[in-house]
Amino acid sequence: MWSVHKFGGTCVGCPDRIKSVAEIVVKDVSERKLVVVSAMSKVTDMMYDLIKRAQSRDESFLSALDAVLEKHTSTAKDMLEGDDLLSFLSRLHDDINNLKAMLRAIYIAGHATESFTDFVVGYGELWSAQMLSLVIKQKGYDCKWMDTRDVLVVNPTSSNQVDPDFPESERRLDKWFSNNPSSIIIATGFIATTPDNIPTTLKRDGSDFSAAIMGALLRAGQVTIWTDVDGVYSADPRKVSEAVILHTLSYQEAWEMSYFGANVLHPRTIIPVMRYDIPIVIRNVFNLAAPGTKICRPSADDNGEHVQSPVKGFATIDNLALVNVEGTGMAGVPGTASAIFSTVKDVGANVIMISQASSEHSVCFAVPEKEVNSVAEALRSRFNRALDAGRLSQVAIIPNCSILATVGQKMASTPGVSATLFNALAKANINIRAIAQGCSEYNITVVVKRDDCIKALRAVHSRFYLSRTTLSMGIIGPGLIGATLLDQLRDQTAELKEKFNIDLRVMGITSSKKMLLSDSGIDLSNWKEQQSEQGKAADMQKFVQHVHGNHFIPNTVLVDCTADSYIASHYYDWLRKGIHIITPNKKANSGPLDQYLKLRSLQRQSYTHYFYEATVGAGLPIISTLRGLLETGDKILSIEGIFSGTLSYIFNKFKGGRKFSEVVTEAKQAGYTEPDPRDDLSGTDVARKVIILARECGMKLELSDIPPESLVPEPLRAIESAEEFMQQLPHFDEDWAKKLQAADGAGEVLRYVGVVDVTNEKGLVKLKSYKKDHPFAQLSGSDNIILFTTERYKEQPLIVRGPGAGAEVTAGGVFSDILRLASYLGAPS
């Protein structure tokens, strides 16, 4: 049984690497081995350069040839010794003298034929094969080298394509072996001969092709392609840092991925080995511990990687343009498509992808951007009369496009792959210009804007669980809530990555004065020090542009932890740009009704998410509970609740003869109130929450429609400082004592509540009395409580109760929304 190895130019680029290759070859335990080698790295380019200089009658071809001689002489001297060195150098000098004569002839003629050029450039492979065979021979192994021009016969079919003549090549191979029996053969890659024995090459990626042909001729057990990467990646690792090595690929999957530009193999390399089911293994010559990627025919009972991942990988082609030929006169007219593509063929352009609807109203296809103008011009000339007569309406060019190909052999038998793919693109705000999919379903091809290509690649790669669901996050307002959220993110990020495949990267943090930006993610263990030392002057436009402009991360979320109406005024533009928003800021949802309706309309029309659970109940599930009731068809009658943690604390403590001012002072010292307690006592915050809930129920109310009952005594509302207010508040303790006494006498307690009366379409924010057995009377501390009275929960209202204030729970509510967004974007739920 033969094993075939192929080593590229970088693998034999210097003496040490050639020695490493020799070690790999001799350690292979196969019975017989054939090794295909390329020229040393850069040598083929040097040989083509010799031809170019000679054709241009540039005398410097002589000095360039001396450089080729020196490179191989020094390499040989570093590895070989004795008679082996002398015999190689003797042959090398003979070859150089022959080349000098050939190049002189080219210099005189000013022209080199293709066969002459192929003969000259093939010398690099001859020399590297001879050197490697001698290195292995010096190790005591039986080894011979093969000039594959004596064996491989090919028929040129075009300027960049050849077809192997297998019967003739097999005959010549048998003859070669009868004269050169050996268990280790070092063969030249890239070069071959025509049936007329004229030297030629196997064109692009010819060494890989050589290895595949030799593997087929020998019926080898395996063909190993040695390269400088660990295997085939699920996507270009330069574009998707989380791309993974694929352990196996089917021949068709490798074929598709290589066609679309993945660094796998040229598609024609796979054809010879497919015929005999010979596996190809891609391995890293610099990392022998890596098992590499095996390309083979999947077995019928394969229930491993293929089943778990119907999509194997993704590849892209850039710098394309779409040509759209459109017109009602095309429908049902035989030969239109033939005329279009024969015209494109005459131009010599390469059609990468074709898409046509069954109506035949238009034909759309992609070509390299550098060829599109000549294609469009030729089509307009060809269909000039049809365009003038109106049978064709246009030949349009859509420039700046890229192709994204999704590849996987199991896609055909797995429902929902296309839906998942397009859903991932939609959620990343990617617009698709054209789609193509064959009935084999080995690949689904979409055309997107070139600027969106990397973002699209990241989005779909992430969605199919080949990488983490990654979010580019910008934190606005690192105050009490924002800083607490950053601490929670710091503590949880590693576990989210490991257990849930969610990668949350804070790319920017901005306050009103300073912003901290990062290209890969801010280290949250010391962000305050970084912002202090490295922070730039805050600029909201630059901040958003930075966080959203990272094409390596498809999804962007801005987390507004402020209470700023100016920040909230940007939400509409951010959503329109495809930026998700999460916030505890009430200003947007309780602001002017027309702006709110415009914002929600935009949100519903797009795949961009706007989450604001923490605007009403901090960490309590108030908004989500309400939405769950509405979405399942329940009818809301009223929502009544204690929405202010501050006022909850104050009225839970205001009992037993305690003074009102004393309780307010205690709440302020405990950090439950705003710096100016009047911001809480005014009731405006509760009114905003009532407005938000009312609007969620479909009520079109303005904030001015719900004037809150202010708990700030009238004479104290105009006082400038919070300190003076606190000094004056005790003067009104007697009024509060009377209210408390009246409620207590009636067996009731005082509670400051908000009410959404859906039945009568109005809202209420005021101080009310409740019986001591009412749920509102059972509260303690700063807890919030909300009662949902609905058609289903009419007799016994649905109650949500818990901490409704404090940085920890509010930040926790925001964090929960971030994780909800991640699940919507593809993370496991």
N, C-alpha and C positions, 0 to 999 in steps of 0.2 A: 504493500500500500504506500502510495506516494503522499507526501504533504508538500504543499507549495507555499512559499513565503515571498512577499514582495516588500522591498525596502526602498523608500523614496530618497530623493536627493539630500534632505536634511538628515536622514538616518546614516548616510555615508559621507557626510559633509567634511569630516576631518579624520585624522588617524585614530583618535580615541574612539570615535563613533564606529568606525569600520571594525575596530577590534571588538567593540561591544556586540555588533551584529554577528561577528564570527562566533562569539560565545553563545548567543541565542541559537544559532544554527546548529552548533555541535551538541547543545543540550537538548535539542528536540529528539525525542526517543523514537520517532517514526523510522520505519525500515529503510525508506529512501526519501531523499529530500531534493527538491528543486527550488532554487532561490533566484528570484528575478530582482535585478538591481537597476536603479536609475543612475544617471551621471551624478557626480558629486554636485552639491548645491551650487548654483550660479554657473556651472560649466556649460549647460545647454545655452543659456543666454550669451555666454562668452563666445560660443561657436557661431550662433546666429549673428553676433556682432562682427565676427571675422568676415562673414559673407557680405554683410552690409558695407563694411569699410572697403573690401576689395571691389565690390560693384561700383562704389562711389569713387574708385581710383584714389583711395586714400592710403598712402604708403604705411600709415601707422598699423596696418593689419599685421605687419611683421613683428612689431613690438608687442602687439596684443597676443600674437601666437606664442611669443616668448613667455608671456605671463601664464598661458595655459600649460606650457612645458614646465615652468618652474613650480606651478601648483602641484602637478602630479609627481614631479621628481622629488620634491620635499616630502610629500605624503608617503611615497614609496620608501624613501630612506628612513622614515620614522617607524616603519612597520616591518620591512623586509631586510634580509641580510643574505650574504653569500651568493650562490649561483642564482637563487630566485630573484634577488634584487638586480643582478647583472642582466639576466634574461629579460626582465620586465623593462629596464631602462633601455636596453638595446632595441626592443620592439617599439618602445615609446618614441625613441629618436627616429626610427624608420618611419613611423606614422607621421611624426611632425614634418619630416622632410617631404613625404608624399603630400601632406596638407599644404605645405609651402608651395609646391609645384601647382597644385590644384587652384590655390588662391591666386597665384600669379596668373594662371590662365583666365580666371574670372576677372582679375584686374585688367588684363589686356582687352578682354571681350566687353567689359563693362556690364556684364549680365551673367546670372546663374540660373540654370534650369531648376525646376523643382526637384528632379531626381538627383542633380548635383548637390543641391542644398541639403537634401535628406541624407546623402552619403556623408557629407562633412559633419553635420550636427550629430550623427550617430556615434562618432568616435568617443564621446564622453562615457557612454554606456560600456563600450569595449574596454576602456581603461579601468573603470571601477569594478567591472566583473573580473578582470584579470587579477587586480590587486586583492580583492576579497578571496578569490580562489586560492591564491598563494598564501594568504594569511592562515586560512583553514588548513592548507596542506602542511604548513610549518608546525601546526599543532598535532600532526601525525595522522591525519585523516585522508582517506582516498577522496580526492576532489578534482573535478575538471570544470573548465569554463566553456560556455556555449555561446557562439555568435548566432543569435536567433535568426539572422538573415539566411542561415543555412537550413533553417527548419520552417519558420513561419511564412506561409504564403498568403497574401491578401490581395483582394481585387479592389482598387480605388473606385468609389462610387460617386464622390464629389470632392470638392477642395478640402473638406474637413471630415471625411468619413471613408472608412474602408470596411470590407466584409471579409472575414477569414475564409480561406478555402480549406475546410477541415480534412477532407479526404487526402488532398495532396500534402498537407502539413503532417498528417499521420504517417503517410508513406515516408516522407523525408525524416521524420523523427525516428522511426524504426531504423532507418539506414544510419542515422547519426549514432544511435545507441549501439548498433552492432560494431561500430568503429571506436566508440568511446565508452565502454562499460564503466560505470561508477555509481556509488551510492549517494554521492552529493554532487549536484550540478549547480553551478552558478551561471545563470543565463542573463543576457542583456535584455533590458526592457525597452519599450518605445520603438525599436527598429524591427523591420521585417523586409520582405522582398516581394516583388510582383511575380506573376506566373512567368514573365520573361526574364526573371532574375535581375531586375533593376531595383537597387536599394530604395526603400521608402520608409515611412514612419507610420505609427498607428495614430498619429494626430494627438488631439487633446487628451490628457490623462492616459497616454499610451502605455505607461508602465503597468498601471492597474489592469488595463485591458490585456496586456501581455500575460500577466499572472492568471487572469481568468481563462484565457485561451489555453495556456499550458495546463492549467488544472483540468480543463475539459479533455484535452488530448491524452492526459495521463490517467483520467478517471480518478483524480486525487480524492483522498478522504476529506481534505479541508484545504481552503486557500486562506492564508492569513495576510492581511494588508497591514503592515506596520507603519504607524504615522506618529504624530507628536501630540495627539489628544487621546483621552481615555476611552473613547468610543463615540457613538453617535448620540447627540444630545436631542432632547425633546424639543428644543428651540435653540436658536443661536445664543450661546451663553454671553456674548458681548451685548446682546439686547435684552436678554432675560437672565438675570443673575441667578435665579433659582432653577434654571433648566437642569434636568436630571439626565443621567446616562441611561439609555435604553438597553436592557439586557438582551432583548431579541427583537428582530424585525423580520417580517416576511419579505420575500423578494419584491413583491408588488409595493409594499410600504417603502422600502429602500429606494425603489425606482421612482416613486412619486416624490419623495422628499428630496432626492438628488436633482430631479428635474426642476424643482422649485428653489434651487439654490442652497439647500442644506449641504454641509461639508460631509457628504457620505461617500458616494462613488458616482462616476458618470453612469447614466442609465445603461449604456451599451456594455459596461463591464459585467453586469449581472446576467446578460443573455446567455453566454457560453456555459456558465455553471448551473443555471436553471435547468438546462436540458438534462443534466445528470443528477439533479438534486444535491449538488456539492455545496456545503455551507461555506460562507465567507465570514471571517472573523476580523473585525477592526480592532487593533490593539495599539497601545502606546509603547513605543520602544524605550521611552524614558521612565516608564512606570510599569514594570513587569508584574507588580502585584495586582494591577487592575485587570479584571477578567475581559473587559472590552464588550463589544456588541456583536452578537451572532446573527447573521442574515441567512435565513433558511426557509424551507417550506414548513409552515406550522402543522403540527400533527393534528389528527382528527379529534383527539381527546385532550387537546390543549385547553386546560381550564385555569391557567395561571394568569400571567400578566395580561394576555389578550382580552380575557373576559372582564377583568377588573377595569381595564382602560381601553374602551373601544377606539378612542383617539390616541394614536401613538405619539404624534408630534406635529409641529407647525413649522412652516418655512415661508419665507417672503421673497419677493422680487421687487426691487425698486426701479425708479426712473422709467416708468411706463406711461403711456397715454392711451386713452380709449378713443376709438373711432366709432361713431354711431351713424349708420346709414339708415335713413328713415323715410317712409312714405307710404301712402295708401296703395299706390300703384304696384308695390312689391307683393302684396297679398295674393297668393294663388298663381303667381306668374312663374312657371318653371324656368330654372336656369339663372335666377337672380343671384342666389348665393354663389353659384359657380362663377358667374361673371365678376362678382366682387372679389373673390379670393384668387381668381386667376390674374386679376389686375394687381393685387397685392404681391403675388408671386413674381410677376413681371418686374416689379420694383425691386425685388430681392429682399423684402422685409420679412421678419420672422413673426408669425402670429402666435402669441403666448396663450391666449384664451379666447373662446368664442361663446357668446350668449345670444340666443334668439328665442323670442316668445312664439308660442304656437300660432298666434295670429299672423305671423310673418310681416307685421307692420314695420319692424325694425330689426336690423342685425347689428350687434355691438361686438367689438373685438378689441383686444389689447395688443399693442406693438411697442417695441422700445421707443422711448421718447425721441431719440435722435433720428428715427426713421419716419415719424408720424407725418411730418409736413409733406414729404415726397409721396407718402401713401395717400393722403387726403387730396393732394393735387392730381395724382393719377386717377383717383376715383371720380373726381369732379370732371375731369376730361373724358373719362370713359362713359359717364352717365350724363353728359352735357345736355343732350336732347331731353332726357327724362326729367332733369332738373328744370329746364326751361318750360316744359309742358306741365309741370306740377305733379307728375307721377311720383317723383321723389321730392320730398320737401327739403331735405338737407343732408349734407355730409359734415357732421359736427365733430370737433376735436375737444376732448376733455383732458387737459394736461395734468401733470403733477400727481400721478396715481401710483399706487403700489398694489401688488397682489399678496393676499394672505391665503395660504393653502393649509387646510386641516386634513391630516392624513391618518388613516387607520383602516386595516382590513376588516375589522369587526363592526365598523360603522353600519354596514349594510344590514346586519342582523340585530342591531340595537336601536329600538325606537327612541326618538326624541333627541338624537344627536344634533340635528340641524336646529331644532328649537332651542336647545341649550346654547349652541354657538351664537345664534342671532340674538338671543336674550342677553348673553354676556356682552356683545358688542353694543346693543342698545343701552344697557345699563352703564356702559362706559362712555355713552354719548357719541358713539361712532356711527357715522352715516355710511351706508353701503351703496356704492355706485353701480355695481353689476355682480351677478352671481352665476356660477357654472358648477354643475354636478353631473357626473356620468352615472349611468344606471348601475355600474359596478359599485359605486359609493366608496371607492378607495380614497377619494379626496373630494372635499367641498372647497371651491375656490371663490373668494370674494375680492372685489376691487374696492379699495378705500383711498381717501386722500393720502398723499405721501406724508404729510405732516402728522397724520393719525396712525401711521403704520406701526410704530413701536408700541404706542399706547394700546392699539388693537391687539397686537401680539401678546402683550402682557395680560390684557383682560381675558382673552380666551384661554391662554395657558393656565392662568390662575383658576378660571372657572372649571376646568376639567381636572382639578386637584393635582396637577403636575407640579404646582408650586403653591406657596402660601397666598391666601387672599390678602393683598397688601393695600393699605390705605395711606395716602399722603395726607398728613393732618397739619392744620394750622390752628394754634390756640390763641384766641384773641381775648385779652384781659386776664393776665395771670395774677389776679387779686386773690381774695380768700377762696372763692369757689374754684377758680382756674388753677391756683397753686395746689389745692387739694386734689383736683383731678389729675394733675401732672404727677403727684405723689402716687396716686392709685395706678396710673399707667406704668410708672416706674416699677412698682411692686408686682404687677401682673403681666407685663409684656412677655417675659420669657416663658411663662406657663401657657399663655395664649398661643405662642408660636409652637411650642412642643405638643400640646394636647389638642388644640383646635385648628392648627394651621392658619392662624390669623396673625399677620405681621402689621402692627400699628407703628407707623413711623412719624414722629413729630418732626416735621421739616421746618417749622417756624413757630416762634412765640413772640407776640407783640403786645406791648402795653401802649398807653397813649404817648409815651415819650421814646421808648427804645424797643427795637426788635432784634431778635436773634434768629439767624437763618442757617440752615445746613443743607448740603446736597445729598447726604445719605441718612440723616436722622440724628437728632440731638440726643446726647447722653443725658438722660433725665436725672442722673444721680447728682449732678452739680450744675443744673441749668441756670440757677440764679447767679452763680459766680461767672458763668460764661456770658450771660446777658450783661452783667456789670462790666466785664473786661472786654468782650468782643462785640457787644451790641452796637447796632447802627441807629441813626435817627429814624424814628418810626415813620413809615410811609405806607399807607394801606394799599395803594395800587401796586407798589413794588413787592409788598409782602404777599399779596394774593397771586401775583404773577409768578413769584418764586415757588410757592407751595403747589400751584396748579401747573406750572410749566415743566415739571419733571416727567418727561415722556417715559421714563423707566417704570413709573407707577401709574397704572391706568385710572385709579379712582382717587378723587380728592375730596376731603371733607374739611370745612371750616367750622370750628367749635367756638361760638360766641358766648363767653362767660361774663359779659358785661351786662349792664342794664341801660345801655346807651341807645337812644333812638337814632342817632346818626349811623351807628354800625348797622342797626336793623334796616335802615333805608337802603342798604346795599344788597339785601337778600335777593331781590328780584333779578338784578344783573348777575349775581353769582350763580343762581339757579339756571339762568339762561345760558351761562357758559358751561353748564354741566357739572357744577360744583355742588356737592351735597352740603347741607347745613344742619347742624345740631346745636340747640341752644336752650338755656333757661331764661333767656331774655324775653320779657312779656311784651315789649314795645311793638313788635311787628304785628302780632296777632290781636292786640287790643288797640292798635292805632286806627287811623282813618279807615272806614269801612271799604271804600273803593280800592285803596291800596292793598288791603287784606284780601279782597276778592280777586284782585289781579294776581296776587302772589299765589293763592291757592289754585287758581285756574291754570297758571303756568306749571305748578307742581303736578297737577293731575294729568296734564298733557304730555309730560316727559317722564323719563326713567330716573330723573334726579330726585333725591329724597330730601325731605325737610321734616326733621323730628324735633319735637318740643315738649316731650313728656314732663320735663322738670319745670315748665312754666307755671303749672298749677299746683302740683302736690310734691314738689321736690323729688324725692325718690319713690313716692307712692304712685301706683299705676292708675291714675285718674283718667287721663286722656285715652289710654289703651282700653280701659274698662268701658268707657263711654262708646268708643268706636266699635268694640266688640258687640255691645248691645244693639247699636244702630245697624251694623252690617248683617246681623242675624235676624233683622226684621222686627226687633222690639220697638215699642213706641215710648219715648221719654215723656213723662208727665211733668216731673220737676226734679231739680237737683238742688239740694240744700246742704250747706256745710260750713264748718269752721275751717277757713282756708288760710288763716294767718297763724303761724306757729307763735309769733310774738304775742298776738292778742289772745291766743289760746292760753298761753302761759300766764298772762296778766289776770285773766278772769278765772282761771283755775286757782290762782293764789289769793284773789281778792275775795276774802271771806273771813268770818270769825273776828270781826272788829278791826281788821287790818286797814290801814289807810291806802287810798288809791295811789297817791304820789310815792308812798313807800314801796309799793309793789312795782311801779314803773321804774323806780330807781334800781331795785333789785334786778329786774329784767335787763336793764341797760348794763349794769355791772357784770351780769352773767353773759353778755354778748348776744342776747336774743334780739335786741332792737337795733335799728339803724343808728348811726352816730347822733342823729337828731330823732328822738322818739316820735316826733310829730309826723314823720314820714310813715310810721306804722299806724299811729292813732288817727290819722286822717281818713283811713279806710280806702285810699286810692288803690293800694296794692290788691286788696280784696276785690275791688270793683273791676280791676283789669282781669283777674282770674274768672270772675263771673262772666265778663264779656267774652273771654276766650271759650268758655264752656257753652255759652249761649250761641256763639257763632258755629261751634262744632255741631250743635243741634239744628243748624240751619236758620237761626234767627238773625235778622239783619239789623243789629243794634249798634249804635255808636256809644262811645264811652260816656258822652254827655247825657245819654238816655238813662243812665243809672247813677244818679248823684248819691255818693255814699254819705251815711250819717257820720259826721266827724266827731271824734271823741276829744278833740282839742277844744278847750273852752274858747269861746269867741274872743275874749280880750287878749288871749295869748297867741293867736294865730299870726299876728303881724310882728311879734317880737323877733329881733334879728338872730340872736344866738341861741343855740341849744342849751347852753349853760344857764342863761337867764330864764329860759322856759322852765327848766327843772327847778330853779329857785322859786318861781312864781306858782308852780303847780299845786303846792300844798294849800294855797288859799282856796282851792276848789274841792278840797277833800270832803267838806261838809255836804256839798251837793251830791257827790258820789255816794256818801254814806246813806243818804236818804233813798237813793235808787236801790242800793243794795238791801236796805231795810224793807222797802216795799216788796221787792221780789221775794225776800226771805219769809216775809209775813204771809205771802201767798203760796208758800211751799215750792218756790221756783228758784232758779239760778239765772244769772246774767251771762249771755253769750253773744259775741259779735259774729254775725253770720252773713253769708252771701246766699242768695236764692235765685235760681234760674226757673222762672215760671213759664214752662214751655206752652202750657195750655192757653195761657192768656198773653203769651209773647211779651213778657216783661221781665225785668231783673230788679233785684232788691239787695241793698247792702246796708245793714243797720244793726243796732243793739236790740236783742230780743230776750224775753224771759221764757224758760222752759221748766217743766215739772222735773222734780229731782229723780224721777225714774226714767226720764228721756235719755236716749243714748248720748246726747250732747252733754248731759250732766255727769256722765261717767268718765270724762276725760281726765288725764293727769299730765303734768308737765307742759310741753309745747306741742303735744300731738295734734294732728289734724284729723277731722272726721268728715266724711261726705256720704250723704244718703241719696241713692238713686231710686226715685219712685217711678215705676214704668208699668206698662200693661201686664208684664209678667211678674213684676215685683211690686204689686199694688198694695196688698195686705201687709206684707213684710218687706220694707225697702231693702235694697242691696246696700250694704255698708262697706266702705273702705276706710280703714283707720290705721294710723301709725305716725311716726315722726314726719312732720311736714316742714321743718326748717332746720337749718344748720348746714355748714359747708360739707360735711361728710356725706349726708344723705342726698343733698342736691347734686354734688359731684358724682355720687353713685348713680343717680338718675340719668345724668348726662352720659356716664360710662355705659350704662345699660343701653342707651340709644345708639352709642357707637357700635356696640356688639350686635345690635339688631340690624344696623346698616350693613355690617360685615356679613351677616347671614343672608341678607337680601342680595348681596353681591357675589355670593358663591361659597361662603364658608360653611362647613357642616353645621347643621342646626342641632 
